Amino acid sequence: MLPFNEWLTIVTYRDFHDVPRLILAADEHVQFWILDSQFDDGADDYSPQYAVYFAGRELDSAQLAFRRHAGSGAGIRESAASVSVKEVEFDQTCRRKLLLRSS
């Protein structure tokens, strides 16, 4: 179950363009999530959606999944959900915390 309406701590991120586009975050239950808004060559822009993947409950495994996903997109096969980038609220720096708002 996605952690809606709860602040998640950003563990690491890559591809910052207005907001982080590939994120590893932890919720308050120490579950790890990968959020990925990939670049769309056809649209010449980033996707307006984050594909959200559950990355487990162990930091080392979650970081490994994040690195694999970042390297080839093959870290985790099926996303748990899709969330609009507009529905994600970030802290003032856009680098420490995020909130998945439910619609």
Buried (B, 14 or more C-beta within 10 A) or exposed (E): EBBEEEBBBBBBBBBEEEBBBBBBBBBEEEBBBBBBBBEEEEEEEBBEBBBBBBBBEEBEEBBBBBBEBBEEEEBBEEBBBEBBBEBBEBEEEBBEBBBBEEE
